[in-house]
Amino acid sequence: MSMFRLLSASCASAILMLSACNSSEHPAVPVSSAAVTLPALEKTPAAPDRGNSIVVTFRDDLPTLDPALGYDWKNWSVIKSVFDGLLDYKPGTTELVPDLAESYTVSPDGLTYIFKLRHGVTFHNGREMKAADVTYSLTRMIYPGTMSPGAGYYLNIKGAQQFTGGSANAISGITAPDDYTVKIELDAPDATTLQLLALNFAYIVPKEEVEQAGNDFGHNPVGTGAFKVTSWIPDEKIVLERNAAYHKKGLPRLDKIVFGIGVHPVDALKRLQSGEIDIAGDNVPPALYSKFVLDPATRDLVTATDQLQTAFIAMNVNMPPFDKPGVRQAVNMAIDKRRIVELIDNRAVVANQVLPPAMPGHDKSYKGFAYDVAAAKAKMREAGFGEGVDTELYVMNVAPQPLIAGAIQQDLAAIGIRAEIKSVDMGSIISRGGSSVGAPMIWSGGLAWIADFPDPSNFYTAILGCGGAVDGGWNWSWYCNNDLQQRAAEANAISDPAKTAKRTDLWRGIFADVMADAPWVPVFYEKAIGIHSPRVTGPNGALDDPLHVPANYDEIYVMDGS
């Protein structure tokens, strides 16, 4: 199962963005800029950080708000405002904090987690949330019939594999000793357990509402979150209103959020400038980025949010000439990453390692491979390719990816690698990458890896670990280092929060050795470029939170008098 959230920020022009970018989430549908009539912005006087409403626009409707199913960047943040989990992240950070659980303990052997729930937390229907709701929600998400894209993350829970395999009717490792206690037992220690319980997939839902709505629960969601969904007119608008009974004091800060659906991203920018809307949810189209950044009237309204994302060139270590480490190291030295970043209007930062800067374990002291064509040529000669070699470079056929591939092709030619560009559709890239002899090189642009949770293991297990180097897997370099695999298992077994620093250091060492083997060329860390009206603000990085794109809806508010 792939846990791949597709990156939609890399389309080159507004026109191409409209027709292609969202194909990573669901089929794009042509829309008119007049497809939706948005309500007038409310101007009611309010306290500086309370009350009022805002309008957010999206081109496409949200496919679902069911936390077990939602898996694209647009519905991800909305789900976070409608539902809660046992744990959450401190706003603007990757620091875990209790949420529906007021406290938790982990056994010394790392196999048992006990969560004590908050008393008095209610669902939007008024019923109190209790431990049985937690056991139901986790079991429902893992149940194969739900078809949750996140279910595979939770198979280390004791009894989960027997349950999914049909030999058990319940998951023995998820129990409720009393109404306010949840016990989760694992088959093996796993330090990512707490991170997984903070993911949307593990958010808590009320059984009676799920059963009443059936397959349409995702369009009739009921949670415990800061906002409740009060209206959803498909392909027109979604309305969220403040949950007056929310358990977090002072939140949300807004009374209402209206999501206008069917608004062309370029038209959204025009409406934002005229004061009709507050946030362009599809972010700034790349072709217009420079215009808005350079304009004194709008540059302070543009946000550039660090993502847990790395765009890379994968080299198949099983296919010549990339079966030779020297060749892979030469390619790392040959790519002019700065020039590639300039091709996308500097909407990214040059990468020198696998982990992005916002990810725990990123090594600020690591230098990586310097851009050095002469040294790269020497490496090619040492590897036996002084006369050059022919290969193929696969790239997704959506701008600006072929343009970037052309720059890569030129850099490779400078060291004797004659790469024929194969520009194909997204499905073909995924299929080629998932075959051991499918593609010698792949430029990941448009499909760059975005972590599901802020833990270094999420940048290893599926995309650089041995478990991903299988037919249909996401390890497109087919890299499998058994020593690193063992070290990764040892790092993940350190589940004591007091030993987090030790575990992070282990992961730094693992990724340093991955870079020495050079199955990838990390090229850049792309930023999510957003824009908001001058009347909207918020504390704790609410408008540039890497876990809430385009905004942390719970935290933002309208400034007094706006």
Summary of the structure (lengths in Angstrom):
residues: 562
radius of gyration: 23.9
end to end distance: 46.9
largest distance: 73.7
contacts: 1949
relative contact order: 0.16
helix: 31%
strand: 20%
